[in-house]
Amino acid sequence: MIIGRWELDLLYHQLFRAELGGTDFQRVPSGGPTACVWELLAINHERQAWVEHVLRRPADPDVAAYLAATVQIPAPAPSTATHVPPGTRPVGAREGKMTPDRLRAFGDARARGDVALMSFMTDDCEYSASVGPEPGRTYRGRDEVRQGSIDLLAYDAGGESRDGVRDERGTAQWSYVFRQPDGGSREGLGCDLFRFRGDKIVKRDAYRKALG
């Protein structure tokens, strides 16, 4: 709840809040949360009403009209959208489309060793890593794939990639440079095969050439 008072052209606010469903309003301290975007409609109404009925009529301010003014909130347009909980979006539903730039951003995150690459993956994603006992190792679901990504990012150090997108599938060629104790280096080469759903990766299948 916002309580305001005008002093000439300055509007002062006091903010009060109650628990959801409650009516025990307590004043919010100065260091607490402030009004947010949802309250802007009411704050803007106060300004417009004060300007119209008071400030523009300095010789004859109509305070009664100001106090009687109310916020007019338009009725929302009917929505035909269906809410789908996260992780339950049916296969084939598309929120966007994977692009070369977006896949390149995934490759950049991988090259940086940044687990933020998970933001490019679906909730039901799968990652078939290029190392492990299977050969390789398969991780399923966000938690496993995140851990698998952390493990493989730690396994590799530095790198670059060349990426391509075609319809719902894509590829990335990558290389990592491994530093040796004697100061030299060896380069590991590999590729990822992707399957997309919309603008996210639903499966990542990785392969690498073994170092000699």
Backbone as ProteinMPNN parsed JSONL, in Angstrom:
{"seq_chain_A": "MIIGRWELDLLYHQLFRAELGGTDFQRVPSGGPTACVWELLAINHERQAWVEHVLRRPADPDVAAYLAATVQIPAPAPSTATHVPPGTRPVGAREGKMTPDRLRAFGDARARGDVALMSFMTDDCEYSASVGPEPGRTYRGRDEVRQGSIDLLAYDAGGESRDGVRDERGTAQWSYVFRQPDGGSREGLGCDLFRFRGDKIVKRDAYRKALG", "coords_chain_A": {"N_chain_A": [[0.846, -1.18, 0.0], [0.566, 2.208, -0.839], [1.009, 5.349, 0.514], [0.626, 8.681, -0.149], [1.702, 12.145, -0.209], [1.312, 15.493, -1.248], [3.531, 18.221, -1.693], [3.429, 21.163, -2.906], [4.837, 20.786, -5.97], [5.977, 18.349, -5.433], [5.874, 14.924, -4.763], [5.507, 12.887, -2.016], [6.164, 9.666, -0.702], [4.934, 6.995, 1.346], [5.5, 3.686, 2.108], [3.76, 0.708, 2.684], [3.39, -2.695, 3.733], [1.868, -5.978, 3.719], [1.556, -9.431, 4.699], [0.878, -11.923, 2.178], [-2.52, -12.106, 1.508], [-3.136, -11.084, 3.963], [-4.044, -8.352, 6.253], [-2.596, -6.835, 7.953], [-0.868, -4.253, 7.842], [2.418, -3.079, 7.689], [4.812, -0.499, 8.065], [7.27, -0.069, 5.567], [10.707, -0.086, 6.086], [13.236, 2.471, 5.487], [15.444, 1.308, 4.275], [14.377, -0.888, 3.071], [12.432, -2.806, 0.593], [11.175, -1.044, -2.299], [8.514, 0.676, -4.053], [7.481, -1.021, -7.018], [7.42, -1.891, -10.536], [4.74, -2.549, -10.829], [3.364, -0.759, -9.284], [3.615, 1.589, -10.64], [1.57, 2.465, -12.314], [-0.391, 3.495, -10.557], [1.122, 5.513, -9.311], [1.715, 7.177, -11.477], [-0.871, 7.953, -12.111], [-1.488, 9.552, -9.868], [0.236, 11.694, -10.277], [-0.703, 12.72, -12.767], [-3.357, 13.421, -12.112], [-2.949, 15.36, -10.079], [-1.503, 17.311, -11.466], [-3.415, 18.044, -13.417], [-5.735, 18.93, -11.961], [-4.806, 20.636, -9.98], [-2.094, 21.872, -10.171], [-2.244, 23.058, -12.71], [-4.173, 24.891, -12.286], [-3.599, 27.265, -10.649], [-4.842, 29.519, -9.554], [-7.374, 28.658, -8.927], [-7.545, 25.936, -7.633], [-8.844, 22.65, -7.921], [-9.366, 20.733, -5.602], [-11.209, 18.861, -4.704], [-11.978, 17.526, -7.04], [-9.546, 16.37, -7.679], [-9.262, 14.555, -5.517], [-11.368, 12.907, -6.078], [-10.69, 11.618, -8.37], [-9.976, 8.609, -10.075], [-8.101, 5.611, -10.793], [-8.124, 4.317, -14.037], [-8.248, 1.189, -15.139], [-7.664, -0.736, -17.896], [-9.502, -3.574, -19.089], [-7.963, -6.749, -19.312], [-6.981, -8.254, -22.401], [-8.559, -11.185, -23.701], [-6.845, -14.261, -23.312], [-5.437, -16.803, -25.295], [-3.439, -18.46, -24.804], [-1.829, -21.372, -23.576], [-0.714, -22.528, -20.525], [2.294, -24.185, -19.99], [3.972, -26.221, -17.854], [7.434, -25.85, -16.816], [9.793, -27.981, -18.423], [7.913, -29.761, -19.376], [7.161, -29.292, -21.919], [5.83, -30.289, -24.996], [7.415, -32.512, -27.367], [8.545, -31.064, -30.328], [7.243, -28.663, -30.011], [7.861, -25.221, -30.493], [9.753, -22.496, -29.426], [11.387, -20.759, -30.592], [14.163, -20.524, -32.803], [17.101, -22.301, -33.445], [20.11, -20.689, -34.229], [23.061, -19.947, -36.237], [24.571, -17.965, -34.859], [23.649, -18.218, -32.232], [24.37, -20.864, -31.623], [27.077, -20.52, -31.851], [27.526, -18.885, -29.663], [27.056, -20.709, -27.645], [29.283, -22.357, -28.107], [31.291, -20.521, -27.489], [30.897, -20.197, -24.729], [31.515, -22.775, -23.907], [34.227, -22.863, -24.657], [35.25, -20.969, -22.907], [35.053, -22.327, -20.589], [32.712, -22.093, -19.153], [29.979, -22.792, -17.21], [27.583, -21.68, -17.758], [26.71, -22.413, -20.197], [24.641, -24.165, -19.906], [22.305, -22.769, -20.102], [21.569, -22.954, -22.689], [20.447, -25.386, -23.046], [17.772, -27.828, -23.1], [15.259, -28.804, -20.626], [15.019, -31.569, -20.571], [17.435, -32.515, -21.513], [20.233, -34.269, -23.074], [23.515, -35.523, -22.848], [26.116, -36.9, -24.484], [29.167, -37.626, -23.655], [32.582, -37.235, -24.786], [34.538, -38.639, -23.512], [35.045, -41.276, -21.149], [33.608, -44.312, -19.676], [32.024, -45.762, -21.601], [32.236, -46.551, -24.681], [33.041, -43.16, -23.743], [30.636, -41.187, -21.937], [27.258, -41.009, -20.906], [25.025, -38.487, -20.021], [21.949, -37.587, -18.538], [19.155, -35.393, -18.36], [18.881, -32.168, -16.687], [20.41, -31.852, -14.295], [22.305, -33.968, -14.293], [23.52, -33.49, -16.792], [24.562, -30.952, -16.38], [26.487, -31.519, -14.39], [28.079, -33.278, -15.858], [28.986, -31.525, -17.82], [30.521, -29.773, -16.259], [32.505, -31.57, -15.437], [33.723, -32.221, -17.909], [34.524, -29.714, -18.797], [36.467, -29.198, -16.954], [38.212, -31.174, -17.658], [39.179, -30.43, -20.153], [41.157, -27.729, -21.514], [41.006, -24.513, -22.514], [40.286, -23.466, -25.918], [38.794, -23.587, -29.24], [36.081, -23.222, -31.567], [34.197, -24.267, -34.475], [31.176, -23.739, -35.911], [27.979, -25.009, -37.088], [24.615, -24.84, -38.376], [21.766, -26.641, -39.322], [18.531, -26.787, -40.078], [16.942, -28.767, -37.72], [19.207, -29.797, -36.658], [22.719, -29.698, -35.878], [26.261, -28.935, -36.021], [29.475, -28.83, -34.41], [32.818, -28.151, -34.653], [35.7, -28.546, -32.715], [38.632, -27.587, -30.86], [41.122, -28.256, -28.408], [43.851, -27.108, -26.475], [46.436, -28.702, -24.908], [48.63, -28.188, -22.335], [52.003, -29.131, -21.753], [54.259, -30.608, -19.31], [56.911, -30.065, -20.047], [56.794, -27.655, -21.257], [55.87, -27.668, -23.832], [53.068, -28.321, -26.075], [50.001, -30.071, -26.812], [47.458, -30.669, -29.187], [44.046, -31.308, -28.981], [41.462, -32.632, -30.948], [38.016, -32.451, -31.887], [34.438, -33.024, -32.195], [31.023, -31.902, -31.913], [27.781, -33.228, -32.205], [24.615, -31.978, -32.658], [21.168, -31.98, -31.644], [18.259, -30.098, -31.977], [15.612, -28.392, -30.225], [13.398, -26.066, -30.932], [14.961, -23.109, -29.925], [16.857, -24.287, -28.35], [19.189, -26.778, -27.147], [18.623, -30.163, -27.335], [19.926, -32.566, -27.428], [23.314, -33.42, -27.137], [25.996, -34.78, -28.683], [29.153, -35.899, -28.375], [32.383, -36.247, -29.883], [35.845, -37.2, -30.082], [39.185, -37.047, -31.363], [41.603, -39.327, -30.368], [44.454, -38.506, -28.445], [47.814, -39.005, -29.443]], "CA_chain_A": [[0.0, 0.0, 0.0], [1.323, 3.449, -0.929], [0.356, 6.567, 0.989], [1.399, 9.803, -0.656], [1.256, 13.511, 0.077], [1.908, 16.494, -2.135], [3.985, 19.532, -1.226], [3.543, 21.882, -4.178], [4.972, 19.853, -7.086], [6.734, 17.181, -4.993], [5.048, 13.857, -4.211], [6.221, 12.086, -1.043], [5.527, 8.368, -0.531], [5.191, 6.073, 2.435], [5.156, 2.358, 1.605], [3.37, -0.271, 3.695], [3.173, -4.022, 3.161], [1.317, -7.027, 4.568], [1.733, -10.76, 4.14], [-0.108, -12.253, 1.176], [-3.807, -12.483, 2.071], [-3.333, -10.448, 5.262], [-4.376, -6.926, 6.29], [-1.777, -6.195, 8.976], [0.13, -3.497, 7.091], [3.522, -2.507, 8.44], [5.579, 0.422, 7.242], [8.533, -0.591, 5.059], [11.795, 0.828, 6.477], [13.893, 3.183, 4.389], [16.37, 0.424, 3.591], [13.662, -2.05, 2.555], [12.016, -2.725, -0.81], [10.391, 0.129, -2.671], [7.481, 0.393, -5.041], [8.066, -1.56, -8.238], [6.751, -1.535, -11.785], [3.298, -2.73, -10.722], [2.771, 0.429, -8.668], [3.835, 2.779, -11.468], [0.289, 2.946, -12.839], [-1.017, 4.342, -9.538], [1.951, 6.698, -9.106], [1.509, 8.055, -12.627], [-2.209, 8.537, -11.971], [-1.413, 10.639, -8.894], [0.877, 12.841, -10.929], [-1.58, 13.309, -13.78], [-4.51, 14.045, -11.455], [-2.483, 16.561, -9.377], [-1.184, 18.327, -12.473], [-4.629, 18.501, -14.09], [-6.723, 19.586, -11.108], [-4.228, 21.578, -9.021], [-0.983, 22.678, -10.65], [-2.645, 23.851, -13.869], [-5.2, 25.857, -11.86], [-3.054, 27.865, -9.42], [-5.771, 30.502, -8.974], [-8.61, 28.005, -8.498], [-7.299, 24.494, -7.625], [-10.026, 21.832, -7.65], [-8.895, 19.623, -4.776], [-12.254, 17.837, -4.648], [-11.878, 16.714, -8.266], [-8.336, 15.567, -7.539], [-9.527, 13.459, -4.597], [-12.368, 12.007, -6.662], [-10.133, 10.953, -9.55], [-9.623, 7.209, -9.86], [-7.321, 4.973, -11.852], [-8.89, 3.519, -14.979], [-7.426, 0.067, -15.584], [-8.366, -1.453, -18.962], [-9.624, -5.019, -18.914], [-6.986, -7.463, -20.148], [-7.511, -8.978, -23.551], [-8.603, -12.625, -23.438], [-5.665, -14.981, -23.773], [-5.652, -18.168, -25.785], [-2.221, -19.217, -24.531], [-1.914, -22.468, -22.613], [0.492, -22.616, -19.701], [2.95, -25.489, -19.96], [5.014, -26.176, -16.828], [8.8, -26.087, -17.308], [10.215, -29.365, -18.54], [6.858, -30.624, -19.899], [6.798, -28.851, -23.265], [5.848, -31.448, -25.876], [8.4, -32.543, -28.437], [8.057, -30.408, -31.537], [6.846, -27.292, -29.729], [9.002, -24.364, -30.783], [9.709, -21.152, -28.881], [12.304, -19.968, -31.381], [14.912, -21.369, -33.728], [18.535, -22.233, -33.261], [20.799, -19.966, -35.287], [24.53, -20.071, -36.119], [25.094, -17.072, -33.814], [23.317, -18.77, -30.918], [25.217, -22.024, -31.413], [28.435, -20.001, -31.646], [27.578, -18.413, -28.27], [27.247, -21.925, -26.842], [30.683, -22.741, -28.258], [32.121, -19.568, -26.753], [30.786, -20.536, -23.309], [32.288, -24.002, -23.721], [35.652, -22.533, -24.749], [35.619, -20.224, -21.7], [34.891, -23.168, -19.408], [31.62, -21.436, -18.432], [28.831, -23.692, -17.112], [26.398, -20.964, -18.257], [26.258, -23.073, -21.418], [23.405, -24.894, -19.605], [21.152, -21.952, -20.495], [21.251, -23.304, -24.07], [19.972, -26.769, -23.054], [16.408, -28.059, -22.64], [15.184, -29.46, -19.323], [15.182, -33.015, -20.74], [18.596, -32.644, -22.395], [21.104, -35.438, -22.969], [24.885, -35.222, -23.263], [26.993, -38.061, -24.627], [30.507, -37.047, -23.597], [33.58, -37.889, -25.631], [35.415, -39.46, -22.68], [34.317, -42.029, -20.144], [33.74, -45.766, -19.767], [31.005, -46.487, -22.38], [33.158, -45.424, -24.484], [32.349, -41.925, -23.436], [29.673, -41.332, -20.855], [26.019, -40.32, -21.227], [24.356, -37.795, -18.924], [20.571, -37.295, -18.92], [18.503, -34.435, -17.468], [19.683, -30.973, -16.458], [21.374, -31.999, -13.206], [23.408, -34.816, -14.752], [24.231, -32.829, -17.892], [25.35, -29.868, -15.785], [27.667, -32.098, -13.764], [28.934, -33.778, -16.924], [29.638, -30.377, -18.45], [31.56, -29.321, -15.339], [33.599, -32.546, -15.493], [34.445, -32.125, -19.176], [35.183, -28.411, -18.859], [37.688, -29.33, -16.162], [39.105, -32.09, -18.377], [39.784, -29.697, -21.263], [41.662, -26.4, -21.15], [41.106, -23.593, -23.649], [39.888, -24.067, -27.178], [38.026, -22.813, -30.188], [35.129, -24.081, -32.26], [33.593, -23.824, -35.724], [29.838, -24.266, -35.717], [27.055, -24.933, -38.202], [23.243, -25.192, -38.052], [20.923, -26.986, -40.45], [17.214, -27.187, -39.596], [16.904, -29.118, -36.304], [20.463, -30.437, -36.283], [23.871, -28.829, -36.073], [27.57, -29.504, -35.7], [30.521, -27.923, -33.95], [34.175, -28.697, -34.611], [36.418, -27.812, -31.683], [39.989, -28.024, -30.521], [41.638, -27.835, -27.113], [45.307, -27.174, -26.382], [46.859, -29.255, -23.625], [50.007, -27.803, -22.026], [52.819, -30.231, -21.257], [55.229, -30.189, -18.272], [58.157, -29.568, -20.618], [56.543, -26.374, -21.905], [55.249, -27.862, -25.13], [51.616, -28.455, -26.053], [49.359, -30.986, -27.738], [46.12, -30.199, -29.533], [43.011, -32.319, -29.116], [40.432, -32.25, -31.91], [36.765, -33.17, -31.692], [33.231, -32.399, -32.74], [29.737, -32.142, -31.268], [26.599, -33.338, -33.052], [23.506, -31.449, -31.871], [19.772, -32.002, -32.07], [17.643, -28.928, -31.364], [14.173, -28.197, -30.085], [13.29, -24.616, -30.893], [16.265, -22.453, -29.874], [17.679, -24.927, -27.334], [19.817, -28.051, -27.484], [18.001, -31.271, -26.618], [20.934, -33.623, -27.319], [24.68, -33.091, -27.548], [26.751, -36.02, -28.812], [30.519, -35.424, -28.599], [33.415, -37.19, -30.322], [37.162, -36.592, -30.16], [40.303, -37.856, -31.797], [42.475, -39.617, -29.228], [45.812, -37.998, -28.559], [48.832, -40.036, -29.547]], "C_chain_A": [[0.887, 1.237, 0.0], [0.46, 4.599, -0.417], [1.228, 7.738, 0.568], [0.842, 11.135, -0.193], [1.999, 14.461, -0.844], [2.369, 17.7, -1.343], [4.362, 20.312, -2.472], [3.681, 20.857, -5.315], [5.806, 18.628, -6.719], [5.799, 16.177, -4.322], [5.905, 12.99, -3.293], [5.445, 10.797, -0.78], [5.898, 7.74, 0.803], [4.673, 4.72, 1.978], [4.88, 1.421, 2.773], [3.142, -1.613, 3.008], [2.592, -4.961, 4.206], [1.605, -8.368, 3.918], [0.606, -11.051, 3.163], [-1.393, -12.756, 1.825], [-4.106, -11.822, 3.405], [-3.665, -8.971, 5.141], [-3.584, -6.18, 7.352], [-0.621, -5.473, 8.286], [1.166, -2.884, 8.033], [4.325, -1.61, 7.509], [6.908, -0.21, 6.837], [9.64, 0.385, 5.436], [12.492, 1.407, 5.261], [14.857, 2.292, 3.615], [15.707, -0.793, 2.978], [13.276, -1.897, 1.1], [11.182, -1.48, -1.062], [9.308, -0.273, -3.654], [8.136, -0.085, -6.329], [7.18, -1.22, -9.428], [5.233, -1.658, -11.685], [2.621, -1.513, -10.103], [2.891, 1.671, -9.54], [2.545, 3.338, -12.039], [-0.384, 3.877, -11.84], [-0.223, 5.625, -9.313], [1.768, 7.682, -10.253], [0.135, 8.703, -12.585], [-2.192, 9.716, -10.997], [-0.814, 11.891, -9.535], [-0.077, 13.526, -11.897], [-2.76, 14.037, -13.146], [-4.096, 15.338, -10.745], [-2.177, 17.685, -10.359], [-2.457, 18.914, -13.065], [-5.518, 19.357, -13.193], [-6.141, 20.636, -10.171], [-3.168, 22.467, -9.675], [-1.361, 23.547, -11.845], [-3.722, 24.882, -13.535], [-4.723, 26.547, -10.585], [-4.017, 28.85, -8.761], [-7.022, 29.851, -8.406], [-8.423, 26.485, -8.486], [-8.547, 23.717, -7.211], [-9.583, 20.577, -6.888], [-9.922, 18.506, -4.712], [-12.197, 16.924, -5.871], [-10.636, 15.837, -8.225], [-8.597, 14.351, -6.655], [-10.504, 12.445, -5.183], [-11.835, 11.226, -7.851], [-9.702, 9.531, -9.2], [-8.826, 6.678, -11.046], [-8.253, 4.144, -12.73], [-7.982, 2.428, -15.544], [-8.186, -0.693, -16.665], [-8.41, -2.943, -18.684], [-8.623, -5.726, -19.814], [-7.667, -8.189, -21.291], [-7.528, -10.462, -23.238], [-7.407, -13.325, -24.051], [-6.039, -16.377, -24.213], [-4.442, -19.041, -25.508], [-2.48, -20.279, -23.471], [-0.611, -22.568, -21.85], [1.012, -24.044, -19.713], [4.05, -25.419, -18.921], [6.38, -26.445, -17.419], [9.123, -27.569, -17.346], [9.164, -30.282, -19.108], [6.434, -30.196, -21.286], [6.895, -30.029, -24.223], [6.912, -31.342, -26.945], [7.799, -31.931, -29.687], [7.581, -29.001, -31.288], [8.053, -26.391, -29.871], [8.789, -22.987, -30.184], [10.596, -20.214, -29.684], [13.004, -20.906, -32.337], [16.391, -21.19, -33.466], [19.167, -21.56, -34.476], [22.303, -20.183, -35.155], [25.099, -19.186, -35.025], [24.836, -17.64, -32.424], [24.171, -20.004, -30.629], [26.669, -21.599, -31.189], [28.594, -19.49, -30.215], [27.724, -19.589, -27.314], [28.708, -22.373, -26.901], [31.621, -21.817, -27.504], [32.094, -19.866, -25.255], [31.584, -21.801, -23.006], [33.792, -23.704, -23.721], [36.133, -21.778, -23.516], [35.614, -21.113, -20.464], [33.758, -22.668, -18.535], [30.397, -22.35, -18.419], [27.522, -22.981, -17.473], [25.918, -21.543, -19.575], [24.976, -23.874, -21.18], [22.167, -24.086, -19.972], [20.725, -22.24, -21.925], [20.602, -24.687, -24.169], [18.523, -26.85, -22.592], [16.433, -28.755, -21.286], [15.409, -30.964, -19.434], [16.385, -33.334, -21.627], [19.389, -33.917, -22.104], [22.476, -35.07, -23.522], [25.678, -36.513, -23.289], [28.417, -37.548, -24.747], [31.487, -37.874, -24.423], [34.598, -38.688, -24.832], [34.583, -40.139, -21.606], [34.336, -43.51, -20.462], [32.862, -46.458, -20.802], [31.412, -47.043, -23.745], [32.403, -44.101, -24.416], [31.432, -42.161, -22.25], [28.458, -40.501, -21.187], [25.391, -39.763, -19.958], [22.95, -37.412, -19.393], [19.913, -36.393, -17.88], [19.445, -33.313, -17.092], [20.747, -31.166, -15.388], [22.582, -32.829, -13.65], [24.222, -34.125, -15.839], [25.069, -31.68, -17.364], [26.624, -30.417, -15.158], [28.632, -32.643, -14.815], [29.669, -32.655, -17.632], [30.766, -29.846, -17.575], [32.772, -30.249, -15.413], [34.42, -32.385, -16.763], [35.121, -30.773, -19.346], [36.482, -28.438, -18.052], [38.709, -30.211, -16.884], [39.863, -31.362, -19.479], [40.232, -28.321, -20.799], [41.819, -25.55, -22.399], [40.637, -24.243, -24.926], [39.149, -23.11, -28.071], [37.099, -23.759, -30.925], [34.665, -23.427, -33.545], [32.249, -24.516, -35.8], [28.984, -24.132, -36.972], [25.681, -25.422, -37.788], [22.511, -25.531, -39.337], [19.621, -27.552, -39.908], [17.289, -27.514, -38.102], [18.164, -29.846, -35.851], [21.618, -29.479, -36.553], [25.151, -29.534, -35.68], [28.491, -28.416, -35.177], [31.835, -28.686, -33.976], [34.973, -27.885, -33.604], [37.812, -28.39, -31.475], [40.372, -27.473, -29.165], [43.156, -28.032, -27.091], [45.684, -27.629, -24.975], [48.336, -28.915, -23.414], [50.745, -28.962, -21.373], [53.817, -29.725, -20.209], [56.506, -29.614, -18.842], [57.989, -28.244, -21.352], [55.918, -26.486, -23.272], [53.728, -27.977, -24.991], [51.17, -29.504, -27.058], [47.934, -30.51, -27.97], [45.179, -31.379, -29.677], [41.899, -31.812, -30.02], [39.166, -33.054, -31.661], [35.605, -32.443, -32.337], [32.04, -32.745, -31.868], [28.674, -32.256, -32.344], [25.395, -32.959, -32.205], [22.175, -31.809, -32.494], [19.052, -30.917, -31.294], [16.145, -29.123, -31.182], [13.961, -26.711, -29.908], [14.678, -24.005, -30.898], [17.16, -23.048, -28.802], [18.179, -26.283, -27.826], [19.156, -29.15, -26.661], [18.965, -32.447, -26.488], [22.255, -33.126, -27.871], [25.496, -34.374, -27.523], [28.165, -35.653, -29.239], [31.45, -36.559, -28.991], [34.757, -36.461, -30.341], [38.172, -37.592, -30.716], [41.242, -38.055, -30.617], [43.864, -39.067, -29.492], [46.817, -39.135, -28.596], [49.837, -39.979, -28.407]], "O_chain_A": [[1.855, 1.306, 0.757], [-0.671, 4.791, -0.863], [2.417, 7.787, 0.884], [-0.329, 11.246, 0.169], [3.167, 14.251, -1.173], [1.681, 18.151, -0.427], [5.451, 20.154, -3.023], [2.728, 20.13, -5.594], [6.296, 17.935, -7.61], [5.031, 16.531, -3.428], [6.908, 12.424, -3.726], [4.221, 10.821, -0.65], [7.001, 7.919, 1.319], [3.539, 4.611, 1.513], [5.657, 1.346, 3.725], [2.749, -1.663, 1.843], [2.786, -4.778, 5.407], [1.868, -8.435, 2.717], [-0.49, -10.504, 3.29], [-1.369, -13.713, 2.599], [-5.207, -11.975, 3.935], [-3.58, -8.399, 4.054], [-3.866, -5.013, 7.626], [0.474, -6.021, 8.162], [0.825, -2.257, 9.036], [4.499, -1.91, 6.328], [7.591, -0.815, 7.664], [9.531, 1.574, 5.136], [12.356, 0.899, 4.147], [15.065, 2.501, 2.419], [16.392, -1.651, 2.42], [13.731, -0.968, 0.432], [10.563, -0.935, -0.148], [9.208, -1.438, -4.037], [9.213, 0.384, -6.695], [6.299, -0.366, -9.335], [4.511, -0.946, -12.383], [1.445, -1.258, -10.359], [2.32, 2.71, -9.207], [2.426, 4.548, -12.232], [-0.892, 4.931, -12.221], [-0.804, 6.697, -9.144], [1.676, 8.889, -10.028], [-0.021, 9.861, -12.974], [-2.802, 10.753, -11.26], [-1.311, 13.002, -9.347], [-0.246, 14.745, -11.863], [-3.127, 15.13, -13.577], [-4.831, 16.324, -10.807], [-2.529, 18.843, -10.135], [-2.577, 20.131, -13.204], [-6.003, 20.403, -13.624], [-6.885, 21.445, -9.619], [-3.331, 23.686, -9.726], [-0.852, 24.66, -11.982], [-4.135, 25.655, -14.399], [-5.371, 26.431, -9.545], [-4.008, 28.999, -7.539], [-7.664, 30.406, -7.514], [-9.086, 25.795, -9.261], [-9.226, 24.091, -6.254], [-9.446, 19.5, -7.469], [-9.559, 17.331, -4.67], [-12.347, 15.708, -5.757], [-10.663, 14.694, -8.681], [-8.2, 13.238, -7.0], [-10.473, 11.267, -4.828], [-12.468, 10.267, -8.294], [-9.126, 9.295, -8.138], [-8.874, 7.224, -12.148], [-9.067, 3.367, -12.23], [-7.07, 2.704, -16.323], [-9.25, -1.246, -16.386], [-7.475, -3.508, -18.116], [-8.453, -5.336, -20.969], [-8.789, -8.676, -21.158], [-6.616, -10.962, -22.58], [-7.004, -13.02, -25.174], [-6.856, -17.047, -23.582], [-4.398, -20.204, -25.909], [-3.285, -20.069, -22.564], [0.463, -22.678, -22.441], [0.264, -24.993, -19.475], [4.985, -24.633, -19.079], [6.5, -27.175, -18.403], [8.779, -28.319, -16.433], [9.438, -31.464, -19.319], [5.428, -30.694, -21.793], [7.924, -30.703, -24.268], [7.274, -30.248, -27.38], [6.668, -32.246, -30.059], [7.509, -28.203, -32.222], [9.148, -26.739, -29.429], [7.748, -22.37, -30.411], [10.56, -19.0, -29.479], [12.484, -21.978, -32.647], [16.875, -20.073, -33.287], [18.792, -21.839, -35.615], [22.78, -20.561, -34.085], [26.02, -19.602, -34.323], [25.691, -17.557, -31.542], [24.646, -20.173, -29.506], [27.4, -22.238, -30.433], [29.659, -19.637, -29.616], [28.42, -19.495, -26.303], [29.3, -22.724, -25.88], [32.625, -22.26, -26.946], [33.124, -19.8, -24.585], [32.249, -21.89, -21.974], [34.536, -24.226, -22.891], [37.288, -21.921, -23.114], [36.108, -20.715, -19.41], [33.818, -22.794, -17.312], [29.836, -22.655, -19.472], [26.465, -23.611, -17.492], [24.828, -21.202, -20.033], [24.289, -24.23, -22.138], [21.088, -24.656, -20.137], [19.644, -21.824, -22.343], [20.244, -25.117, -25.265], [18.086, -26.034, -21.78], [17.475, -29.235, -20.842], [15.93, -31.579, -18.504], [16.363, -34.296, -22.395], [19.242, -34.547, -21.056], [22.581, -34.388, -24.541], [25.889, -37.147, -22.255], [28.83, -37.088, -25.812], [31.252, -39.046, -24.715], [35.447, -39.356, -25.423], [33.537, -39.629, -21.204], [35.001, -43.932, -21.407], [32.937, -47.684, -20.893], [30.882, -48.123, -24.002], [31.303, -43.948, -24.947], [31.461, -43.227, -21.635], [28.597, -39.391, -21.702], [25.244, -40.465, -18.958], [22.779, -36.961, -20.526], [20.082, -36.591, -16.677], [20.663, -33.47, -17.164], [21.873, -30.695, -15.549], [23.73, -32.448, -13.417], [25.452, -34.16, -15.822], [26.177, -31.452, -17.849], [27.708, -29.868, -15.356], [29.847, -32.495, -14.688], [30.833, -32.804, -18.004], [31.838, -29.507, -18.075], [33.914, -29.792, -15.449], [35.65, -32.406, -16.724], [36.178, -30.686, -19.971], [37.465, -27.791, -18.412], [39.917, -30.021, -16.741], [41.04, -31.634, -19.717], [39.734, -27.808, -19.797], [42.666, -25.833, -23.246], [40.593, -25.471, -25.007], [38.905, -21.96, -27.706], [37.309, -24.971, -30.91], [34.724, -22.207, -33.698], [32.18, -25.745, -35.759], [29.222, -23.264, -37.811], [25.569, -26.315, -36.948], [22.613, -24.806, -40.327], [19.593, -28.648, -39.35], [17.654, -26.655, -37.3], [18.183, -30.447, -34.777], [21.497, -28.56, -37.364], [25.122, -30.607, -35.077], [28.307, -27.234, -35.465], [31.943, -29.757, -33.38], [34.928, -26.655, -33.634], [38.112, -29.519, -31.864], [39.995, -26.356, -28.811], [43.67, -29.013, -27.628], [45.296, -27.012, -23.983], [49.189, -29.305, -24.212], [50.186, -29.683, -20.546], [54.18, -28.549, -20.217], [57.135, -28.766, -18.21], [58.922, -27.761, -21.994], [55.473, -25.48, -23.825], [53.177, -27.755, -23.913], [51.87, -29.79, -28.03], [47.283, -30.006, -27.054], [45.467, -32.333, -30.4], [41.446, -30.677, -29.869], [39.238, -34.217, -31.265], [35.77, -31.385, -32.945], [32.044, -33.757, -31.169], [28.661, -31.472, -33.292], [25.172, -33.549, -31.148], [22.058, -31.93, -33.714], [19.211, -30.82, -30.077], [15.505, -29.906, -31.884], [14.298, -26.149, -28.865], [15.495, -24.327, -31.762], [18.12, -22.406, -28.375], [17.658, -26.849, -28.787], [19.131, -29.079, -25.432], [18.85, -33.241, -25.555], [22.311, -32.496, -28.927], [25.668, -34.985, -26.469], [28.364, -35.149, -30.345], [31.327, -37.681, -28.502], [34.81, -35.255, -30.584], [38.031, -38.805, -30.559], [41.632, -37.098, -29.948], [44.384, -39.149, -30.604], [46.684, -40.115, -27.863], [50.762, -40.79, -28.357]]}, "name": "protein", "num_of_chains": 1, "seq": "MIIGRWELDLLYHQLFRAELGGTDFQRVPSGGPTACVWELLAINHERQAWVEHVLRRPADPDVAAYLAATVQIPAPAPSTATHVPPGTRPVGAREGKMTPDRLRAFGDARARGDVALMSFMTDDCEYSASVGPEPGRTYRGRDEVRQGSIDLLAYDAGGESRDGVRDERGTAQWSYVFRQPDGGSREGLGCDLFRFRGDKIVKRDAYRKALG"}
